[in-house]
Each structure stands twice: as structure tokens, then as C-alpha cells.
């Protein structure tokens, strides 16, 4: 994996704010560069390798919206987070329609700012790996260029074409790292909402206490610390698409309110009583069996039926063997360009290892492995460059899930066991990469800390010396 420190451009005419944000971000291991006005910012965008821009809306000279538009002409995939002191809906919506990734309201809540920046950095990495492709037409062909040509991808492309021009709520189901975000963006770009913003909400990254405020917005004084009104994601996504990722992590109480919003097509801010018409398209994604969650009482059945008007299943990479080498070659070529290297390809043993590996982290894991291998290799990627030869230093205490059929095991149970094995393997790999830090592993897997903590206990994960993890070790 590329170890380059991610660089953030901070654009604000107030010196104190630039210095404060620089200190915050550097404590989080980001590099920063600053600009006091729009002209200086645009000059930096032209000559610096940047990952995210933090841009004040109100500045002397060029205002933030105009700077945003010009940044998008220079680098359309560079995430720009707008900073505003009042959070008025028309202003925020204008920024989102001009291509802003997200916005934050002054004075900043440190945790919210860092979470937004981290999400934007991850999005930048994804876009560098998967270049923009116009998908308003010929959806199947476009997705094949990005995902492969397997029968499963061809079916996904056909489903995207079929549903894009409707207003159906679409439920994307698949393991972490399979490309749900990519499919959601393809639906958005091919829909009547393509000219509006594409707004993503990671339901696994928002604290439960802030969930409703994030989605629905809040009025001034609605709760302690709400010193000003703030629009929610539903309002910001007006005329565009709202993508609710990892919907499985949404609290039950918030599920009931989301269902009401979807049924009534209007939303009320927390602490308010004035309904605002909901004009956005809603797409949702999950990495767990929602029907099982419904049976266990962890997900509302009525919301499941409402969200699942059209279902697209994205198979794991291990079920798309035809796509593995296609994707590996794409990632190799892209990393060659990024690192200005000329690695020619993979040795026969490296190819055998790639095709024989289970890829519990799916496409995201394959990308990371190939990027690291290109970095390590000189002319050809050898098996040792992949970093897949050694078994992880973590194990599962107790019995392993069975993966062979017996007369006593039903098909449904066998499927559940297989999924559990894959889920456990993905967590083990993430823990290994994070050197045992559960919080970091959760970020790698794009799930919340509570989820990985419960999975850690469920699978009885222990270190190679037999010790379990407690809170201090994370």
C-alpha cells in the first residue's frame, strides 16, 4: 500500500483558523498546506499533489463557490469540503451542486471534521483507482470497464440500466469491498437526478446520538451544543441522490423515522416542526443479510420492504474469478502511472497465488495488494511481493465454521457458515494490517467500532500468543 502522507489544502482568509486546522490535521498524521484566498488556492491545486481541500465559502475576492467550480475544472475528482459559518440550506445546496464533497459548520466539532476529512481521503483513493467513466448511456459496457466482464457484472450492468430511470428505492447488497459505491454512482449518473449532488452517508461511521441530526438536520437549540440550525443530508441531496451506505448499522429508532420520511416524502429537522419536501432519490447498501437481521429483530421488516423495491446483489470477488486478473491488471497499470514505474506484469507463481486466494476483503483488498506489490517490485511482480504467503498471526478460539456439506447441514446453514468464515477472514486480515488496533481495523473495513468489537468477541479472536484484546490494547 502506498505510504505517502495525505496532503490537505486549507483555504481560509483567517490565519487563526488555518493554523488551528493545520494542528488538528497534523495530529491525525495528515500533511497540510494553506492558502489565504482563492487565487492562491488555485495556484496550489495546479502544482501540488493534493488529496482533499477544505474551502471557506465566504472570502474576499473569489468566493468559495467560484473557487470550487474552478477546482473542479482542474481536477474533477479532488474532494472539496466547504466550510461555512451559518449552514444556510440554499448556500449549502449550491455548493453541493457545484461538486462539493461535503460541508462543515463553524465552529468545528473536532471529531466531525476529522471523520469528514477521513471519508474524503478514502473517496479520493477510490477515484484514483477507478477513473471517472460517463455512465449515462451504455451502463453495462461502462461497468465492465471498471469491474470486469464476468456474467455477474453483465447482470449488474443490465440491472443498473433497468432501474436507473425509475424512482424506485434500490437496495445494494454485498460484502465490504465489492463495489457497492461504484454501482450506486452509476445509477445516479444514469438517472434523472444526475445533475444534482451525489451525497453519501456512512451509517456505520456516525455515532448513534448524532444520527438523526446528520440525516434530518436540526434547529438551533434542539439539543445541547446546537447553537445554530443545520440542514441534514436529505435537504442537501435535494434534486440529487442520497446514498445510505452500511444501512445495517442504522439504530432501530432512526429506522422508524427514516421509514416515515420515505413514506411521507418530507423531512422535519430535529427540534423543528416545519416539513421540508424530500426531492432526492434514495439508494441504500448493506454488507449483511438484512432478512436475517429482520428475523433477529435488529432491522425493521417494514423498512426492509420499503428499501428493497429493487434489489441488486453484488457477488464477492471469490465468486467472480473471471474478473480477478482483469482487475489486477487494471490496478497494476494505474499504480504504474501513479508511481511512475514500469512493472511489466506478474510471474506465473504470482498469478497462481492471486487466483487461489479467497480475497475476503474483495476488490478493495486486491487493490491494496497489487499497489503494494508494484511498489515493492522492480520489473515483475513475484509471489513474495504480494504479501499473501504467510498465514495471519491471529486465530479463532474454539471450533471453526464448517465449509463442507454433510447430511446434517442444510443449504441455508452452510451458506451462513461460509459467510461467517469469509467475514472472520476479512476481520483477521484487517487486524493484521492494523497491527491489532481494532479502531484502525474498523476504519479499514469501513464499519463502526461497536460492530468490530462485537465481531471480535463473536469469533473469539486472540493473538498468536493466546491473549485476547481489551480496550487498552486498541
C-alpha positions in Angstrom: 0.0 0.0 0.0 1.2 3.5 -0.9 2.6 5.1 2.3 2.5 8.6 1.0 1.3 11.1 3.7 -2.1 12.5 2.6 -2.0 16.3 1.9 -4.9 18.6 2.8 -5.2 22.1 1.4 -6.8 24.6 3.9 -8.3 27.7 2.3 -9.5 30.5 4.6 -8.8 34.2 4.9 -8.5 33.9 8.7 -4.9 33.0 9.8 -6.1 31.6 13.2 -8.4 29.1 11.5 -5.8 27.9 9.1 -3.3 27.4 11.9 -5.9 25.6 14.1 -7.0 23.2 11.4 -3.4 22.5 10.5 -2.7 21.5 14.1 -5.8 19.2 14.2 -4.9 17.5 10.9 -1.2 17.0 11.6 -2.1 15.3 14.9 -4.1 12.9 12.7 -0.9 12.3 10.6 -2.0 14.4 7.6 0.2 16.9 5.9 -1.2 20.4 5.3 -0.7 23.3 3.0 -2.6 26.6 3.4 -3.9 29.5 1.2 -5.4 32.8 2.3 -7.6 33.4 -0.8 -9.0 31.8 -3.9 -6.2 32.7 -6.3 -3.5 31.3 -4.0 -5.6 28.1 -3.6 -6.0 27.6 -7.4 -2.2 28.0 -7.9 -1.6 25.3 -5.2 -4.1 22.9 -6.8 -2.3 23.3 -10.2 1.2 22.4 -8.8 0.6 20.3 -5.6 -0.4 16.7 -5.2 -3.5 17.1 -3.0 -6.0 14.7 -1.5 -8.6 17.0 0.0 -9.4 20.7 0.0 -11.0 22.5 3.0 -12.5 25.6 1.5 -14.2 28.5 3.2 -17.4 29.7 1.4 -17.1 33.4 2.3 -13.7 35.0 1.3 -12.6 38.3 -0.1 -12.1 38.3 -3.9 -13.2 35.0 -5.4 -15.8 33.4 -3.1 -15.7 29.8 -2.2 -18.4 28.6 -4.7 -16.4 30.1 -7.6 -13.2 28.6 -6.4 -14.9 25.3 -6.1 -16.1 25.5 -9.7 -12.6 26.3 -10.9 -11.0 23.5 -8.8 -13.5 21.0 -10.4 -12.3 22.2 -13.9 -8.7 21.5 -12.8 -9.3 18.2 -11.0 -12.9 17.0 -11.1 -12.3 14.1 -8.6 -10.5 16.2 -5.9 -12.8 16.2 -2.9 -13.6 19.7 -1.7 -15.2 20.2 1.8 -16.9 23.5 2.2 -16.6 25.5 5.5 -19.4 27.8 6.4 -20.4 29.8 9.4 -24.2 29.6 9.1 -25.1 26.5 7.1 -28.0 28.1 5.3 -29.7 25.5 3.0 -29.5 27.4 -0.3 -25.8 28.1 0.2 -25.0 24.5 1.1 -27.1 23.1 -1.7 -25.4 25.4 -4.2 -22.0 24.1 -3.0 -23.1 20.5 -3.3 -24.5 21.1 -6.8 -21.2 22.7 -7.8 -19.4 19.5 -6.8 -18.6 19.8 -3.1 -17.9 16.5 -1.4 -19.5 17.7 1.9 -19.6 20.7 4.3 -18.8 21.5 7.9 -20.2 24.4 10.0 -18.0 26.7 12.1 -17.2 26.5 15.0 -16.0 23.0 14.2 -16.6 19.8 16.2 -13.2 18.2 16.0 -14.5 14.6 15.7 -16.9 15.6 12.9 -14.2 17.4 11.0 -11.8 14.5 11.2 -14.4 12.0 10.2 -15.4 14.1 7.1 -11.8 14.5 6.1 -11.0 10.8 6.5 -14.1 9.9 4.4 -13.0 12.3 1.7 -9.4 10.9 1.7 -10.8 7.4 1.3 -13.0 8.6 -1.6 -10.0 10.3 -3.3 -8.2 6.9 -3.1 -11.1 5.1 -4.7 -11.4 7.6 -7.5 -7.7 7.4 -8.3 -8.2 3.7 -8.6 -11.4 3.8 -10.5 -11.3 6.7 -13.0 -14.4 8.6 -13.9 -16.4 7.0 -16.7 -19.5 8.5 -18.2 -22.3 6.1 -17.5 -25.4 7.9 -18.7 -25.5 5.5 -21.6 -24.3 2.0 -22.2 -24.2 1.2 -18.5 -23.3 -2.4 -18.9 -20.2 -1.6 -21.0 -19.0 1.1 -18.6 -19.3 -1.1 -15.6 -17.4 -3.9 -17.4 -14.6 -1.4 -18.0 -14.4 -0.9 -14.2 -15.4 -4.2 -12.7 -14.7 -6.9 -15.3 -16.7 -9.0 -17.8 -18.0 -11.8 -15.8 -21.6 -12.9 -16.1 -22.3 -11.4 -12.7 -21.0 -7.9 -13.8 -23.0 -8.1 -17.0 -26.1 -8.8 -15.0 -25.4 -5.9 -12.6 -25.0 -3.6 -15.7 -28.3 -4.7 -17.0 -29.9 -4.1 -13.6 -28.5 -0.6 -13.5 -29.8 0.2 -16.9 -33.2 -1.2 -16.0 -33.7 0.7 -12.7 -31.8 4.0 -13.2 -34.5 5.9 -14.9 -37.2 5.0 -12.3 -37.6 6.4 -8.8 -37.5 3.0 -7.2 -35.6 2.7 -3.9 -32.6 0.5 -4.7 -31.0 -1.9 -2.2 -27.4 -2.9 -3.0 -26.3 -6.0 -1.1 -22.8 -7.3 -1.0 -19.8 -7.9 1.2 -17.5 -5.0 2.1 -15.2 -4.0 -0.8 -17.3 -5.5 -3.6 -18.0 -2.1 -5.3 -21.5 -1.1 -4.0 -20.5 2.6 -4.0 -19.4 2.3 -7.7 -22.8 0.8 -8.7 -24.7 3.4 -6.7 -22.8 6.2 -8.6 -23.5 4.5 -11.9 -27.3 4.5 -11.1 -27.1 8.2 -10.1 -25.2 9.2 -13.3 -27.7 7.4 -15.5 -30.8 8.8 -13.7 -32.8 12.0 -14.0 -31.1 13.1 -10.8 -27.6 13.1 -12.4 -27.4 16.9 -12.5 -27.9 17.1 -8.7 -25.4 16.1 -6.0 -24.5 12.6 -5.0 -24.4 12.6 -1.2 -23.1 9.6 0.7 -23.9 8.8 4.4 -21.8 6.1 6.0 -24.3 4.7 8.6 -21.5 2.8 10.3 -19.4 5.9 11.0 -22.0 8.2 12.7 -22.4 8.0 16.4 -26.0 6.9 17.4 -26.6 10.2 19.2 -25.9 12.2 16.1 -27.6 10.0 13.6 -30.9 11.9 13.2 -29.2 15.3 13.2 -26.9 14.1 10.4 -29.8 12.8 8.3 -32.6 15.2 9.0 -30.7 18.3 10.2 -31.6 20.2 13.4 -32.8 23.6 14.5 -31.0 25.9 16.8 -31.4 24.9 20.4 -32.7 21.4 19.6 -30.1 19.8 21.9 -27.1 20.8 23.9 -24.5 22.2 21.6 -26.9 23.0 18.8 -26.0 26.7 18.7 -27.2 27.1 15.1 -29.5 25.5 12.6 -28.1 22.9 10.3 -29.6 21.2 7.2 -29.4 17.4 7.0 -28.3 15.2 4.2 -31.8 14.8 2.9 -32.0 18.5 2.3 -28.5 18.8 0.9 -29.2 16.0 -1.6 -32.3 17.8 -3.0 -32.8 17.0 -6.7 -29.9 14.6 -6.4 -29.2 11.2 -4.9 -28.8 10.2 -1.2 -26.7 7.1 -0.8 -27.1 5.4 2.6 -24.2 3.0 2.9 -24.0 0.3 5.5 -27.7 0.6 6.3 -27.4 -2.4 8.6 -25.8 -0.2 11.3 -28.7 2.3 11.5 -30.2 2.4 15.0 -33.7 1.0 15.3 -35.2 4.3 16.5 -33.7 6.1 13.5 -35.1 3.3 11.2 -38.6 4.2 12.2 -38.1 7.9 11.4 -36.4 7.0 8.1 -39.4 4.9 7.1 -41.8 7.8 7.9 -39.7 10.2 5.7 -39.7 7.7 2.8 -43.5 7.2 3.1 -44.4 10.9 3.5 -41.7 12.2 1.2 -40.9 15.0 3.6 -38.5 15.6 6.5 -38.5 17.6 9.7 -35.3 18.8 11.3 -34.7 17.7 14.9 -36.3 20.2 17.2 -38.5 21.6 14.3 -42.0 21.1 13.1 -41.9 22.5 9.6 -41.8 19.7 7.0 -39.4 20.1 4.0 -40.3 18.2 0.8 -38.0 15.3 0.1 -36.9 15.6 -3.6 -33.9 13.3 -3.7 -33.5 9.7 -5.0 -32.6 7.2 -2.2 -30.2 4.4 -2.7 -29.1 2.1 0.2 -26.4 -0.5 0.6 -25.7 -3.2 3.2 -23.0 -5.8 3.8 -25.1 -8.2 5.9 -28.1 -10.4 5.4 -30.9 -8.0 6.1 -33.5 -10.8 6.1 -31.6 -12.4 8.9 -31.4 -9.1 10.8 -35.2 -8.7 10.4 -35.7 -12.2 11.9 -33.4 -11.3 14.8 -35.3 -8.1 15.4 -32.3 -5.9 14.6 -33.9 -4.4 11.4 -37.5 -3.3 10.8 -39.3 -5.5 8.4 -41.5 -2.7 7.0 -38.3 -0.6 6.3 -36.7 -3.6 4.6 -39.7 -4.0 2.2 -39.7 -0.2 1.6 -36.0 0.0 0.8 -35.9 -3.2 -1.3 -38.2 -2.1 -4.1 -35.4 -3.2 -6.4 -32.5 -5.4 -5.2 -29.1 -5.7 -6.8 -26.8 -8.3 -5.4 -23.0 -7.8 -5.9 -21.2 -11.1 -5.6 -17.9 -11.3 -3.7 -14.7 -11.4 -5.7 -14.2 -15.1 -5.0 -17.4 -15.8 -7.0 -16.1 -13.7 -9.9 -12.9 -15.5 -10.7 -13.1 -14.3 -14.3 -12.7 -10.7 -13.0 -9.7 -11.2 -10.7 -6.9 -10.9 -13.2 -8.7 -8.2 -15.2 -8.8 -6.1 -12.0 -5.3 -7.0 -11.0 -4.0 -5.7 -14.4 -6.0 -2.5 -14.1 -4.7 -1.8 -10.6 -1.1 -2.6 -11.8 -1.4 -0.2 -14.7 -2.9 2.6 -12.6 -0.3 2.2 -9.9 2.5 2.2 -12.5 1.1 5.6 -13.6 0.9 6.9 -10.0 4.4 5.8 -9.0 5.9 6.4 -12.5 7.2 2.8 -12.6 7.2 0.2 -15.4 6.4 -3.0 -13.7 5.6 -5.3 -16.6 3.3 -7.9 -15.1 3.1 -10.8 -12.7 5.1 -14.0 -12.6 3.3 -17.4 -13.1 3.5 -18.2 -9.4 2.1 -14.8 -8.5 -0.8 -15.3 -10.8 -1.4 -18.8 -9.3 -1.4 -17.3 -5.8 -3.8 -14.5 -6.8 -6.2 -16.9 -8.4 -6.0 -19.3 -5.5 -6.6 -16.8 -2.8 -10.0 -16.3 -1.2 -10.0 -12.4 -1.2 -12.1 -11.9 2.0 -11.6 -8.2 1.5 -12.8 -8.4 -2.1 -11.8 -5.8 -4.7 -10.6 -3.3 -2.1 -8.1 -5.9 -0.7 -7.0 -6.9 -4.2 -6.3 -3.2 -5.0 -4.2 -2.8 -1.8 -2.2 -6.0 -2.5 -1.4 -5.0 -6.1 -0.5 -1.4 -5.2 1.9 -2.7 -2.5 3.3 -5.3 -4.9 4.0 -2.6 -7.6 5.8 -0.5 -5.0 8.0 -3.5 -4.0 8.7 -4.9 -7.4 11.3 -3.8 -9.9 10.4 -5.4 -13.2 7.9 -8.2 -12.5 5.6 -8.9 -9.5 6.7 -12.1 -7.8 4.8 -14.2 -5.3 6.7 -12.7 -2.3 5.7 -9.2 -3.4 2.0 -10.0 -2.8 2.4 -10.5 0.9 -0.1 -13.4 0.8 2.3 -16.2 1.5 2.2 -16.2 5.3 -0.8 -17.1 7.5 -2.1 -14.3 9.7 -0.8 -14.1 13.3 -4.4 -14.2 14.6 -6.5 -17.3 15.1 -10.1 -18.2 16.2 -10.6 -19.7 19.6 -12.9 -22.7 19.6 -14.5 -24.5 16.7 -14.2 -23.3 13.1 -17.2 -22.8 10.9 -17.8 -25.8 8.8 -17.5 -25.4 5.0 -18.3 -29.0 3.8 -21.7 -30.4 3.2 -23.0 -33.2 5.4 -26.4 -34.7 5.8 -26.9 -32.8 9.0 -26.3 -29.3 7.4 -29.0 -27.5 5.5 -28.1 -25.3 2.5 -29.1 -22.2 4.4 -26.9 -23.1 7.3 -24.0 -24.0 5.0 -24.3 -20.5 3.4 -24.3 -18.8 6.8 -21.2 -20.8 7.8 -19.4 -19.8 4.6 -20.3 -16.2 5.1 -19.1 -16.3 8.7 -15.8 -17.8 7.5 -15.3 -15.0 5.0 -16.3 -12.3 7.5 -13.9 -13.7 10.0 -11.1 -13.8 7.4 -11.7 -10.2 6.5 -11.5 -9.1 10.1 -8.4 -11.2 10.7 -6.7 -9.5 7.7 -7.7 -6.0 8.8 -6.5 -6.7 12.3 -3.2 -7.9 10.9 -2.8 -4.8 8.7 -3.7 -2.6 11.7 -1.3 -4.5 14.0 -4.1 -5.3 16.4 -5.7 -1.9 16.6 -9.4 -2.5 16.4 -10.3 1.1 15.7 -8.0 1.2 12.8 -9.2 -2.2 11.6 -12.8 -0.9 11.7 -11.8 2.0 9.5 -10.1 -0.3 7.0 -13.3 -2.4 6.8 -15.5 0.7 6.8 -17.6 -0.4 9.8 -18.1 1.2 13.1 -16.0 0.3 16.2 -19.0 -1.2 18.0 -19.5 -3.7 15.2 -15.9 -4.9 15.0 -15.8 -5.1 18.8 -18.9 -7.4 18.8 -17.5 -9.5 15.9 -14.2 -9.8 17.8 -16.0 -11.4 20.7 -18.2 -13.4 18.5 -15.3 -15.1 16.7 -13.1 -15.3 19.8 -10.2 -13.6 18.1 -6.9 -13.9 20.0 -3.3 -13.1 19.2 -0.7 -15.7 18.3 0.4 -15.8 21.9 -3.1 -16.7 23.1 -4.0 -13.3 24.6 -7.3 -11.6 23.9 -7.6 -7.9 23.3 -9.1 -5.5 25.8 -9.8 -1.8 25.4 -6.3 -0.6 26.4 -4.8 -2.7 23.5 -6.9 -0.9 20.9 
